[in-house]
């Protein structure tokens, strides 16, 4: 849960920048943070051009420049 919290906090601090996001099912997304609820995060998927909603527990990694979680 600590890793998930670090991923979500980094996403919130991204300042509108795009970042790489990995999920438990093995998918990768070029994403931009939109909003957060207590259990979910909503991102804008740059490649598909649509919004996606993920459970926080399904997030496994994030890459944003020098930051790698």
KESEKE-638922 format. One record per atom (N, C-alpha, C, O): residue in one letter; x, y, z; atom name. Coordinates in nm, 4 decimals, decimal comma, always signed. Layout:
% residues N
<rec a <X Y Z> CA>;
...
***
This chain:
% residues 69
<rec x <+0,0814 -0,1197 +0,0000> N>;
<rec x <+0,0000 +0,0000 +0,0000> CA>;
<rec x <+0,0862 +0,1267 +0,0000> C>;
<rec x <+0,0456 +0,2300 -0,0533> O>;
<rec x <+0,2044 +0,1180 +0,0597> N>;
<rec x <+0,2937 +0,2340 +0,0630> CA>;
<rec x <+0,3373 +0,2742 -0,0772> C>;
<rec x <+0,3456 +0,3928 -0,1090> O>;
<rec x <+0,3653 +0,1736 -0,1616> N>;
<rec x <+0,4063 +0,2015 -0,2992> CA>;
<rec x <+0,2934 +0,2686 -0,3773> C>;
<rec x <+0,3168 +0,3614 -0,4547> O>;
<rec x <+0,1719 +0,2209 -0,3562> N>;
<rec x <+0,0558 +0,2803 -0,4239> CA>;
<rec x <+0,0398 +0,4259 -0,3823> C>;
<rec x <+0,0115 +0,5119 -0,4657> O>;
<rec x <+0,0579 +0,4535 -0,2538> N>;
<rec x <+0,0467 +0,5906 -0,2038> CA>;
<rec x <+0,1536 +0,6807 -0,2665> C>;
<rec x <+0,1265 +0,7961 -0,2997> O>;
<rec x <+0,2746 +0,6275 -0,2824> N>;
<rec x <+0,3818 +0,7049 -0,3468> CA>;
<rec x <+0,3481 +0,7336 -0,4927> C>;
<rec x <+0,3719 +0,8439 -0,5419> O>;
<rec x <+0,2920 +0,6332 -0,5622> N>;
<rec x <+0,2541 +0,6521 -0,7034> CA>;
<rec x <+0,1473 +0,7599 -0,7152> C>;
<rec x <+0,1594 +0,8502 -0,7980> O>;
<rec x <+0,0436 +0,7515 -0,6339> N>;
<rec x <-0,0670 +0,8480 -0,6405> CA>;
<rec x <-0,0186 +0,9884 -0,6046> C>;
<rec x <-0,0557 +1,0848 -0,6716> O>;
<rec x <+0,0628 +1,0017 -0,5012> N>;
<rec x <+0,1147 +1,1340 -0,4640> CA>;
<rec x <+0,2000 +1,1937 -0,5742> C>;
<rec x <+0,1923 +1,3140 -0,5992> O>;
<rec x <+0,2807 +1,1130 -0,6404> N>;
<rec x <+0,3631 +1,1620 -0,7514> CA>;
<rec x <+0,2754 +1,2044 -0,8685> C>;
<rec x <+0,3025 +1,3060 -0,9326> O>;
<rec x <+0,1709 +1,1276 -0,8968> N>;
<rec x <+0,0776 +1,1645 -1,0032> CA>;
<rec x <+0,0138 +1,2998 -0,9751> C>;
<rec x <+0,0026 +1,3833 -1,0649> O>;
<rec x <-0,0282 +1,3217 -0,8500> N>;
<rec x <-0,0924 +1,4479 -0,8135> CA>;
<rec x <+0,0036 +1,5658 -0,8257> C>;
<rec x <-0,0385 +1,6772 -0,8570> O>;
<rec x <+0,1306 +1,5423 -0,8015> N>;
<rec x <+0,2310 +1,6485 -0,8082> CA>;
<rec x <+0,2876 +1,6684 -0,9486> C>;
<rec x <+0,3770 +1,7509 -0,9675> O>;
<rec x <+0,2374 +1,5948 -1,0469> N>;
<rec x <+0,2940 +1,5990 -1,1827> CA>;
<rec x <+0,2729 +1,7329 -1,2517> C>;
<rec x <+0,3427 +1,7635 -1,3483> O>;
<rec x <+0,1786 +1,8131 -1,2043> N>;
<rec x <+0,1601 +1,9468 -1,2611> CA>;
<rec x <+0,1109 +1,9463 -1,4044> C>;
<rec x <+0,1467 +2,0352 -1,4816> O>;
<rec x <+0,0299 +1,8487 -1,4421> N>;
<rec x <-0,0231 +1,8434 -1,5780> CA>;
<rec x <+0,0665 +1,7754 -1,6793> C>;
<rec x <+0,0302 +1,7633 -1,7963> O>;
<rec x <+0,1846 +1,7305 -1,6351> N>;
<rec x <+0,2758 +1,6626 -1,7278> CA>;
<rec x <+0,2300 +1,5194 -1,7510> C>;
<rec x <+0,1571 +1,4615 -1,6704> O>;
<rec x <+0,2745 +1,4640 -1,8633> N>;
<rec x <+0,2450 +1,3238 -1,8926> CA>;
<rec x <+0,3504 +1,2345 -1,8283> C>;
<rec x <+0,4649 +1,2754 -1,8093> O>;
<rec x <+0,3100 +1,1119 -1,7953> N>;
<rec x <+0,4000 +1,0161 -1,7312> CA>;
<rec x <+0,3610 +0,8765 -1,7753> C>;
<rec x <+0,2507 +0,8547 -1,8253> O>;
<rec x <+0,4521 +0,7822 -1,7566> N>;
<rec x <+0,4242 +0,6423 -1,7866> CA>;
<rec x <+0,3637 +0,5755 -1,6650> C>;
<rec x <+0,4146 +0,5909 -1,5539> O>;
<rec x <+0,2552 +0,5009 -1,6846> N>;
<rec x <+0,1857 +0,4347 -1,5754> CA>;
<rec x <+0,1703 +0,2873 -1,6084> C>;
<rec x <+0,1271 +0,2524 -1,7183> O>;
<rec x <+0,2059 +0,1987 -1,5125> N>;
<rec x <+0,1910 +0,0541 -1,5306> CA>;
<rec x <+0,0869 -0,0001 -1,4338> C>;
<rec x <+0,0742 +0,0482 -1,3213> O>;
<rec x <+0,0122 -0,1010 -1,4787> N>;
<rec x <-0,0920 -0,1609 -1,3959> CA>;
<rec x <-0,0654 -0,3094 -1,3760> C>;
<rec x <+0,0204 -0,3674 -1,4425> O>;
<rec x <-0,1401 -0,3712 -1,2831> N>;
<rec x <-0,1213 -0,5129 -1,2506> CA>;
<rec x <-0,1442 -0,6050 -1,3691> C>;
<rec x <-0,0814 -0,7105 -1,3778> O>;
<rec x <-0,2333 -0,5674 -1,4612> N>;
<rec x <-0,2605 -0,6545 -1,5754> CA>;
<rec x <-0,1530 -0,6461 -1,6831> C>;
<rec x <-0,1659 -0,7095 -1,7879> O>;
<rec x <-0,0470 -0,5687 -1,6591> N>;
<rec x <+0,0659 -0,5606 -1,7507> CA>;
<rec x <+0,0560 -0,4482 -1,8524> C>;
<rec x <+0,1453 -0,4331 -1,9358> O>;
<rec x <-0,0497 -0,3695 -1,8477> N>;
<rec x <-0,0683 -0,2598 -1,9428> CA>;
<rec x <+0,0159 -0,1389 -1,9030> C>;
<rec x <+0,0419 -0,1149 -1,7851> O>;
<rec x <+0,0577 -0,0637 -2,0046> N>;
<rec x <+0,1297 +0,0617 -1,9835> CA>;
<rec x <+0,0540 +0,1742 -2,0519> C>;
<rec x <-0,0015 +0,1559 -2,1602> O>;
<rec x <+0,0521 +0,2894 -1,9888> N>;
<rec x <-0,0208 +0,4034 -2,0429> CA>;
<rec x <+0,0656 +0,5280 -2,0366> C>;
<rec x <+0,1388 +0,5497 -1,9401> O>;
<rec x <+0,0562 +0,6102 -2,1416> N>;
<rec x <+0,1131 +0,7438 -2,1394> CA>;
<rec x <+0,0000 +0,8300 -2,0860> C>;
<rec x <-0,0949 +0,8596 -2,1585> O>;
<rec x <+0,0090 +0,8702 -1,9606> N>;
<rec x <-0,1070 +0,9230 -1,8896> CA>;
<rec x <-0,0841 +1,0631 -1,8350> C>;
<rec x <+0,0290 +1,1085 -1,8178> O>;
<rec x <-0,1964 +1,1302 -1,8083> N>;
<rec x <-0,1979 +1,2594 -1,7415> CA>;
<rec x <-0,3019 +1,2515 -1,6309> C>;
<rec x <-0,4142 +1,2069 -1,6543> O>;
<rec x <-0,2656 +1,2944 -1,5110> N>;
<rec x <-0,3555 +1,2874 -1,3961> CA>;
<rec x <-0,4756 +1,3792 -1,4164> C>;
<rec x <-0,4603 +1,4942 -1,4577> O>;
<rec x <-0,5973 +1,3270 -1,3865> N>;
<rec x <-0,7198 +1,4068 -1,3954> CA>;
<rec x <-0,7773 +1,4302 -1,2565> C>;
<rec x <-0,7908 +1,5452 -1,2147> O>;
<rec x <-0,8124 +1,3218 -1,1824> N>;
<rec x <-0,8664 +1,3386 -1,0478> CA>;
<rec x <-0,8507 +1,2109 -0,9682> C>;
<rec x <-0,8162 +1,1051 -1,0208> O>;
<rec x <-0,8776 +1,2249 -0,8379> N>;
<rec x <-0,8625 +1,1142 -0,7440> CA>;
<rec x <-0,9864 +1,1045 -0,6558> C>;
<rec x <-1,0424 +1,2061 -0,6147> O>;
<rec x <-1,0289 +0,9812 -0,6269> N>;
<rec x <-1,1319 +0,9554 -0,5261> CA>;
<rec x <-1,0649 +0,8707 -0,4187> C>;
<rec x <-0,9486 +0,8342 -0,4355> O>;
<rec x <-1,1327 +0,8378 -0,3096> N>;
<rec x <-1,0667 +0,7565 -0,2069> CA>;
<rec x <-1,0164 +0,6204 -0,2565> C>;
<rec x <-0,9184 +0,5690 -0,2026> O>;
<rec x <-1,0805 +0,5612 -0,3570> N>;
<rec x <-1,0404 +0,4283 -0,4042> CA>;
<rec x <-0,9889 +0,4250 -0,5471> C>;
<rec x <-0,9274 +0,3265 -0,5879> O>;
<rec x <-1,0128 +0,5311 -0,6241> N>;
<rec x <-0,9798 +0,5310 -0,7669> CA>;
<rec x <-0,8996 +0,6534 -0,8067> C>;
<rec x <-0,9001 +0,7553 -0,7376> O>;
<rec x <-0,8300 +0,6415 -0,9204> N>;
<rec x <-0,7701 +0,7565 -0,9868> CA>;
<rec x <-0,8207 +0,7589 -1,1293> C>;
<rec x <-0,8444 +0,6543 -1,1896> O>;
<rec x <-0,8372 +0,8785 -1,1828> N>;
<rec x <-0,8792 +0,8956 -1,3213> CA>;
<rec x <-0,7641 +0,9611 -1,3949> C>;
<rec x <-0,7080 +1,0608 -1,3495> O>;
<rec x <-0,7294 +0,9032 -1,5101> N>;
<rec x <-0,6208 +0,9570 -1,5922> CA>;
<rec x <-0,6715 +0,9825 -1,7332> C>;
<rec x <-0,7735 +0,9276 -1,7747> O>;
<rec x <-0,5993 +1,0662 -1,8059> N>;
<rec x <-0,6238 +1,0851 -1,9485> CA>;
<rec x <-0,5183 +1,0027 -2,0210> C>;
<rec x <-0,3986 +1,0261 -2,0048> O>;
<rec x <-0,5628 +0,9061 -2,1010> N>;
<rec x <-0,4727 +0,8215 -2,1795> CA>;
<rec x <-0,4383 +0,8961 -2,3084> C>;
<rec x <-0,5240 +0,9156 -2,3947> O>;
<rec x <-0,3140 +0,9370 -2,3202> N>;
<rec x <-0,2721 +1,0196 -2,4335> CA>;
<rec x <-0,2822 +0,9448 -2,5664> C>;
<rec x <-0,3235 +1,0033 -2,6665> O>;
<rec x <-0,2458 +0,8183 -2,5691> N>;
<rec x <-0,2463 +0,7432 -2,6941> CA>;
<rec x <-0,3872 +0,7137 -2,7440> C>;
<rec x <-0,4142 +0,7267 -2,8635> O>;
<rec x <-0,4771 +0,6744 -2,6549> N>;
<rec x <-0,6145 +0,6432 -2,6950> CA>;
<rec x <-0,7027 +0,7678 -2,6986> C>;
<rec x <-0,8095 +0,7660 -2,7597> O>;
<rec x <-0,6592 +0,8755 -2,6342> N>;
<rec x <-0,7361 +0,9987 -2,6318> CA>;
<rec x <-0,8631 +0,9906 -2,5493> C>;
<rec x <-0,9628 +1,0550 -2,5819> O>;
<rec x <-0,8602 +0,9120 -2,4426> N>;
<rec x <-0,9791 +0,8979 -2,3587> CA>;
<rec x <-0,9413 +0,8916 -2,2117> C>;
<rec x <-0,8249 +0,8722 -2,1765> O>;
<rec x <-1,0421 +0,9085 -2,1262> N>;
<rec x <-1,0210 +0,8987 -1,9816> CA>;
<rec x <-1,0340 +0,7544 -1,9374> C>;
<rec x <-1,1163 +0,6792 -1,9896> O>;
<rec x <-0,9520 +0,7165 -1,8407> N>;
<rec x <-0,9574 +0,5815 -1,7843> CA>;
<rec x <-0,9596 +0,5924 -1,6322> C>;
<rec x <-0,8983 +0,6817 -1,5737> O>;
<rec x <-1,0314 +0,4996 -1,5697> N>;
<rec x <-1,0450 +0,4976 -1,4241> CA>;
<rec x <-0,9836 +0,3685 -1,3724> C>;
<rec x <-1,0181 +0,2597 -1,4185> O>;
<rec x <-0,8931 +0,3808 -1,2771> N>;
<rec x <-0,8243 +0,2650 -1,2208> CA>;
<rec x <-0,8403 +0,2616 -1,0695> C>;
<rec x <-0,8391 +0,3655 -1,0035> O>;
<rec x <-0,8553 +0,1410 -1,0152> N>;
<rec x <-0,8488 +0,1238 -0,8709> CA>;
<rec x <-0,7043 +0,1508 -0,8287> C>;
<rec x <-0,6107 +0,1111 -0,8981> O>;
<rec x <-0,6870 +0,2166 -0,7178> N>;
<rec x <-0,5509 +0,2480 -0,6712> CA>;
<rec x <-0,4691 +0,1218 -0,6489> C>;
<rec x <-0,3477 +0,1222 -0,6692> O>;
<rec x <-0,5344 +0,0140 -0,6073> N>;
<rec x <-0,4623 -0,1104 -0,5803> CA>;
<rec x <-0,4102 -0,1771 -0,7073> C>;
<rec x <-0,3271 -0,2675 -0,6987> O>;
<rec x <-0,4575 -0,1343 -0,8267> N>;
<rec x <-0,4115 -0,1953 -0,9517> CA>;
<rec x <-0,2869 -0,1271 -1,0083> C>;
<rec x <-0,2338 -0,1726 -1,1096> O>;
<rec x <-0,2394 -0,0202 -0,9463> N>;
<rec x <-0,1221 +0,0534 -0,9951> CA>;
<rec x <+0,0054 -0,0135 -0,9460> C>;
<rec x <+0,0188 -0,0445 -0,8276> O>;
<rec x <+0,0996 -0,0356 -1,0387> N>;
<rec x <+0,2247 -0,1019 -0,9996> CA>;
<rec x <+0,3499 -0,0189 -1,0244> C>;
<rec x <+0,4527 -0,0452 -0,9620> O>;
<rec x <+0,3455 +0,0804 -1,1131> N>;
<rec x <+0,4658 +0,1574 -1,1393> CA>;
<rec x <+0,4382 +0,2881 -1,2099> C>;
<rec x <+0,3334 +0,3062 -1,2719> O>;
<rec x <+0,5350 +0,3801 -1,1996> N>;
<rec x <+0,5227 +0,5106 -1,2622> CA>;
<rec x <+0,6613 +0,5578 -1,3043> C>;
<rec x <+0,7578 +0,5432 -1,2293> O>;
<rec x <+0,6711 +0,6144 -1,4245> N>;
<rec x <+0,7947 +0,6759 -1,4736> CA>;
<rec x <+0,7624 +0,8177 -1,5168> C>;
<rec x <+0,6726 +0,8415 -1,5975> O>;
<rec x <+0,8390 +0,9128 -1,4601> N>;
<rec x <+0,8208 +1,0527 -1,4982> CA>;
<rec x <+0,9571 +1,1207 -1,4914> C>;
<rec x <+0,9994 +1,1688 -1,3863> O>;
<rec x <+1,0238 +1,1235 -1,6045> N>;
<rec x <+1,1567 +1,1825 -1,6087> CA>;
<rec x <+1,2535 +1,1051 -1,5203> C>;
<rec x <+1,2777 +0,9865 -1,5429> O>;
<rec x <+1,3084 +1,1716 -1,4204> N>;
<rec x <+1,4034 +1,1092 -1,3280> CA>;
<rec x <+1,3352 +1,0207 -1,2245> C>;
<rec x <+1,4001 +0,9375 -1,1612> O>;
<rec x <+1,2046 +1,0384 -1,2073> N>;
<rec x <+1,1301 +0,9652 -1,1040> CA>;
<rec x <+1,0849 +0,8304 -1,1570> C>;
<rec x <+1,0156 +0,8230 -1,2584> O>;
<rec x <+1,1242 +0,7236 -1,0883> N>;
<rec x <+1,0829 +0,5884 -1,1264> CA>;
<rec x <+1,0371 +0,5165 -1,0000> C>;
<rec x <+1,1141 +0,4993 -0,9055> O>;
<rec x <+0,9130 +0,4756 -0,9998> N>;
<rec x <+0,8577 +0,4052 -0,8827> CA>;
<rec x <+0,8112 +0,2688 -0,9273> C>;
<rec x <+0,7609 +0,1911 -0,8462> O>;
***
